[in-house]
């Protein structure tokens, strides 16, 4: 089992219950929700479909928690 699995766009959409359009807005600093401290990370693994390392998504979640 991988310690840092790869997750796909579908996994992100399912996790946050959002549309693909919303995901791309989250990635844009000017369009992301004001409640976010940082935009959603760009896919970190080249290829189609888009892929992220789970650790990058977890780090984004941690960085968006308000103290």
Secondary structure by P-SEA (a helix, b strand, c coil): ccccccccaaaaaaaccccaaaaaaaaccccccccccccccccccccccccccaaaaaaaaaaaccc
